[in-house]
């Protein structure tokens, strides 16, 4: 699943093709918007909040989309078309007066809302380090509100602090030296938030640093634990362990950790959601 830095970089890529351009054709291929048409409007901004993309249009309208697991955007230049094999999965088509066209593919969330009412789709989210209205104190307040919450699930909860997905949750647990199942009440949360902010901003803003947490961009060595199951820890050599996600349980995604560098509870301490 894309993380906040992924969506931030996507917004900047869409800026290059759409920002300030007038839409000459639109096609929103979801049932509830089958008759909607945003042609004639100008693209004013691509804003993000966590993993949500807000394409703000003239006339006070916002196109709200979310990638979740499989969604993506691609842009074709003037005179170019998307390969036919991809067309059945297209959910959004936005063509501009320059001839460039943006395609939203396999988007599970496509909504039109009045810009002044964007809070109806993103108002539940916590502070986002990549936004101008980032509030570190509020993020800390939300994270410490339940000291019995486990660390990795708390980092994944977009209502507490937005923009951190499974990759960042696993890497931040390693970088703070805590087991993913450590209770938040046992963590220096202000220090955790400072580290998380620095890491996400570095990934989003520094060229060639995208989601490189080790400082080494070589394949297989860019992450401390995420994706490194059964390989030696890059710090101590201990075998990195992995536990599979619990289907349907948003708190228990696939989790990687180094038992030596991250002492504390193991996966047997997981708290499962009850129906």
MIDOMI-325578 format. One record per residue (C-alpha): residue number from 1; x negated, y negated, z negated. Coordinates in steps of 0.2 Angstrom, whole numbers, plus 5000, padded with zeros to 4 digits. Each point is the difference from the previous one (the first is absolute). Example, Ala and Ser with C-alpha at 12.3 -4.5 7.8 and 13.67 -1.06 7.14 Angstrom:
! residues 2
[rec 1 [4938 5022 4961]]
[rec 2 [4994 4983 5003]]
***
This chain:
! residues 275
[rec 1 [5000 5000 5000]]
[rec 2 [4993 4983 5004]]
[rec 3 [4995 4989 4986]]
[rec 4 [5001 4981 4997]]
[rec 5 [4984 4997 5009]]
[rec 6 [5006 5010 5015]]
[rec 7 [5016 4990 5001]]
[rec 8 [4990 4983 4998]]
[rec 9 [4988 5005 5014]]
[rec 10 [5015 5005 5011]]
[rec 11 [5008 4983 4997]]
[rec 12 [4984 4991 5006]]
[rec 13 [5000 5011 5015]]
[rec 14 [5018 4996 5004]]
[rec 15 [4996 4982 4998]]
[rec 16 [4988 5000 5014]]
[rec 17 [5013 5006 5012]]
[rec 18 [5016 4992 4993]]
[rec 19 [4997 4985 4989]]
[rec 20 [5007 4985 5007]]
[rec 21 [5007 5009 5015]]
[rec 22 [5018 5000 5006]]
[rec 23 [5009 5017 5001]]
[rec 24 [5007 5003 5017]]
[rec 25 [5007 5017 4997]]
[rec 26 [5004 5010 4984]]
[rec 27 [5006 5017 4997]]
[rec 28 [5004 5006 4983]]
[rec 29 [5003 5019 5001]]
[rec 30 [5009 5004 4984]]
[rec 31 [5019 5002 4999]]
[rec 32 [5004 4986 4988]]
[rec 33 [4990 4988 5012]]
[rec 34 [5005 5007 5016]]
[rec 35 [5009 4983 5006]]
[rec 36 [4987 4989 4992]]
[rec 37 [4989 4989 5011]]
[rec 38 [4986 4988 4994]]
[rec 39 [4995 4995 5018]]
[rec 40 [4998 4981 5001]]
[rec 41 [4992 4999 4982]]
[rec 42 [4982 4995 4997]]
[rec 43 [4989 5011 4988]]
[rec 44 [4995 4988 4986]]
[rec 45 [4991 5012 4988]]
[rec 46 [4995 5018 4996]]
[rec 47 [5001 5000 4981]]
[rec 48 [4997 5016 4989]]
[rec 49 [5005 5005 4983]]
[rec 50 [4992 5016 4995]]
[rec 51 [5003 5013 5014]]
[rec 52 [5015 4989 5007]]
[rec 53 [4998 4990 5016]]
[rec 54 [5010 4984 5002]]
[rec 55 [5001 4993 5018]]
[rec 56 [5007 4983 4997]]
[rec 57 [5009 4993 5015]]
[rec 58 [5007 4982 5004]]
[rec 59 [5018 4997 4995]]
[rec 60 [4997 5007 4983]]
[rec 61 [5000 5019 5004]]
[rec 62 [4987 5013 4994]]
[rec 63 [4997 5017 5008]]
[rec 64 [4996 5011 4985]]
[rec 65 [4991 5017 5004]]
[rec 66 [4991 5013 4990]]
[rec 67 [4988 5013 5007]]
[rec 68 [5001 5013 4986]]
[rec 69 [4992 5016 5005]]
[rec 70 [5001 5001 5019]]
[rec 71 [5004 4982 5007]]
[rec 72 [4988 4990 5010]]
[rec 73 [5000 4984 5012]]
[rec 74 [4991 4999 5016]]
[rec 75 [4998 4985 5012]]
[rec 76 [4999 5001 5019]]
[rec 77 [4993 4986 5011]]
[rec 78 [5009 4992 5015]]
[rec 79 [5005 5012 5013]]
[rec 80 [4996 5015 4989]]
[rec 81 [5012 5013 4993]]
[rec 82 [5001 5012 4986]]
[rec 83 [4997 5018 5005]]
[rec 84 [5017 5008 5004]]
[rec 85 [4997 5014 4987]]
[rec 86 [5000 4987 4986]]
[rec 87 [5016 4991 5006]]
[rec 88 [5013 5012 4991]]
[rec 89 [4991 4995 4983]]
[rec 90 [5001 4981 5003]]
[rec 91 [5011 4991 4988]]
[rec 92 [4996 4982 5004]]
[rec 93 [4995 4991 5016]]
[rec 94 [4995 4982 4999]]
[rec 95 [4994 4993 5017]]
[rec 96 [4993 4982 5000]]
[rec 97 [4999 4986 5013]]
[rec 98 [4982 5005 5004]]
[rec 99 [5005 5017 5005]]
[rec 100 [4992 5009 4985]]
[rec 101 [5012 5012 4992]]
[rec 102 [5000 5007 4982]]
[rec 103 [5007 5017 4997]]
[rec 104 [5005 5007 4982]]
[rec 105 [4999 5019 5001]]
[rec 106 [5008 5012 4988]]
[rec 107 [5004 4986 4988]]
[rec 108 [5011 5007 4986]]
[rec 109 [5006 4982 4994]]
[rec 110 [5006 4987 5013]]
[rec 111 [5011 4986 4993]]
[rec 112 [5004 4982 5004]]
[rec 113 [5003 4988 4985]]
[rec 114 [5001 4982 4998]]
[rec 115 [4983 4993 4996]]
[rec 116 [5007 4992 4984]]
[rec 117 [5006 5017 4994]]
[rec 118 [4984 5010 5002]]
[rec 119 [5001 5003 4982]]
[rec 120 [5014 5013 5004]]
[rec 121 [4987 5011 5008]]
[rec 122 [4984 4996 4991]]
[rec 123 [5005 4992 4984]]
[rec 124 [4998 5016 4990]]
[rec 125 [4981 5000 5004]]
[rec 126 [4987 4996 4987]]
[rec 127 [4986 4987 5004]]
[rec 128 [4989 5003 5015]]
[rec 129 [4982 4995 5000]]
[rec 130 [5000 4996 5018]]
[rec 131 [5013 4987 4998]]
[rec 132 [4998 4981 4996]]
[rec 133 [5012 5002 4985]]
[rec 134 [4990 5014 4992]]
[rec 135 [5002 5000 4981]]
[rec 136 [4987 5010 4991]]
[rec 137 [5008 4997 4983]]
[rec 138 [5017 5007 5006]]
[rec 139 [4992 5015 5008]]
[rec 140 [4992 5004 4983]]
[rec 141 [5016 4997 4991]]
[rec 142 [5009 5012 5011]]
[rec 143 [4987 5013 4999]]
[rec 144 [4999 5000 4981]]
[rec 145 [5018 4999 4997]]
[rec 146 [5001 5020 4999]]
[rec 147 [4984 5006 4991]]
[rec 148 [5005 5018 5002]]
[rec 149 [5000 4999 5019]]
[rec 150 [4986 5009 5008]]
[rec 151 [4987 4990 5010]]
[rec 152 [5001 5007 5018]]
[rec 153 [5020 4999 5000]]
[rec 154 [4999 4983 4993]]
[rec 155 [4988 4994 5014]]
[rec 156 [5012 5008 5012]]
[rec 157 [5015 4991 4993]]
[rec 158 [5003 4985 5012]]
[rec 159 [5011 4992 4987]]
[rec 160 [4985 4997 4989]]
[rec 161 [4987 4995 5012]]
[rec 162 [5003 5000 5019]]
[rec 163 [4989 5006 5014]]
[rec 164 [4991 5015 4992]]
[rec 165 [5003 5017 5007]]
[rec 166 [4993 5018 4997]]
[rec 167 [4983 4996 5007]]
[rec 168 [4997 4985 4989]]
[rec 169 [5008 5008 4985]]
[rec 170 [4988 5015 5001]]
[rec 171 [4985 4989 5003]]
[rec 172 [5004 4987 4986]]
[rec 173 [5002 5015 4988]]
[rec 174 [4983 5005 5004]]
[rec 175 [4992 4983 5000]]
[rec 176 [5007 4997 4982]]
[rec 177 [4994 5017 4994]]
[rec 178 [5017 5006 4995]]
[rec 179 [5010 5016 5004]]
[rec 180 [5015 4996 5011]]
[rec 181 [5011 5006 4986]]
[rec 182 [4992 4989 4987]]
[rec 183 [5014 4989 4991]]
[rec 184 [5000 4982 5004]]
[rec 185 [4999 4996 4982]]
[rec 186 [4983 5007 5000]]
[rec 187 [4994 4989 5014]]
[rec 188 [4992 4983 5001]]
[rec 189 [5014 4994 5011]]
[rec 190 [4994 4982 5003]]
[rec 191 [4983 5007 5006]]
[rec 192 [5010 5013 5010]]
[rec 193 [5009 4986 5009]]
[rec 194 [4985 4990 5003]]
[rec 195 [4991 5015 5008]]
[rec 196 [5016 5004 5010]]
[rec 197 [5002 4982 5007]]
[rec 198 [4981 4999 5005]]
[rec 199 [5001 5017 5009]]
[rec 200 [5016 4996 5010]]
[rec 201 [4995 4983 5005]]
[rec 202 [4982 5006 5005]]
[rec 203 [5008 5014 5011]]
[rec 204 [5013 4988 5008]]
[rec 205 [4988 4985 5003]]
[rec 206 [4982 5006 5003]]
[rec 207 [4996 5007 5017]]
[rec 208 [4996 5019 5000]]
[rec 209 [5005 5002 4982]]
[rec 210 [5017 5006 5003]]
[rec 211 [5004 5013 4986]]
[rec 212 [4981 5004 4998]]
[rec 213 [4999 5002 4981]]
[rec 214 [4982 5007 4998]]
[rec 215 [4991 4986 5010]]
[rec 216 [4995 5014 5013]]
[rec 217 [5011 5000 5016]]
[rec 218 [4993 5017 5006]]
[rec 219 [5013 5013 5004]]
[rec 220 [5003 5010 4984]]
[rec 221 [4991 4988 4989]]
[rec 222 [5012 4985 5000]]
[rec 223 [5010 5006 4985]]
[rec 224 [4995 5006 4983]]
[rec 225 [5014 5013 4998]]
[rec 226 [5015 4998 5012]]
[rec 227 [4999 5013 5013]]
[rec 228 [4984 5008 4993]]
[rec 229 [5008 5016 4992]]
[rec 230 [4987 5014 4997]]
[rec 231 [4986 4988 5005]]
[rec 232 [4986 4994 4988]]
[rec 233 [5004 4984 4991]]
[rec 234 [4989 4986 5007]]
[rec 235 [4995 4994 4983]]
[rec 236 [4997 5016 4990]]
[rec 237 [5001 5015 5011]]
[rec 238 [5015 5008 4991]]
[rec 239 [5013 5008 5012]]
[rec 240 [5014 4988 5004]]
[rec 241 [5017 5008 4995]]
[rec 242 [5017 4997 5008]]
[rec 243 [5018 5004 4995]]
[rec 244 [5014 5000 5013]]
[rec 245 [5014 4988 4999]]
[rec 246 [5017 5005 4992]]
[rec 247 [5013 4998 5015]]
[rec 248 [5013 4987 4996]]
[rec 249 [4990 4993 4985]]
[rec 250 [4993 4983 5004]]
[rec 251 [4989 5000 4985]]
[rec 252 [4991 5016 5004]]
[rec 253 [4991 4998 5017]]
[rec 254 [4985 5010 5005]]
[rec 255 [4987 4995 4988]]
[rec 256 [4981 5002 5001]]
[rec 257 [4988 4998 4985]]
[rec 258 [4983 5004 4993]]
[rec 259 [5002 5009 4983]]
[rec 260 [4983 4994 4995]]
[rec 261 [5001 4981 5005]]
[rec 262 [5018 4999 4995]]
[rec 263 [5002 5009 4983]]
[rec 264 [5018 5001 4993]]
[rec 265 [5016 5010 5003]]
[rec 266 [5001 5011 5015]]
[rec 267 [5015 5004 5011]]
[rec 268 [5008 5010 4987]]
[rec 269 [5004 4984 4992]]
[rec 270 [5011 4994 5015]]
[rec 271 [5017 4993 4995]]
[rec 272 [5013 5006 5013]]
[rec 273 [5015 4991 5005]]
[rec 274 [5016 5009 4995]]
[rec 275 [5016 5000 5011]]
***
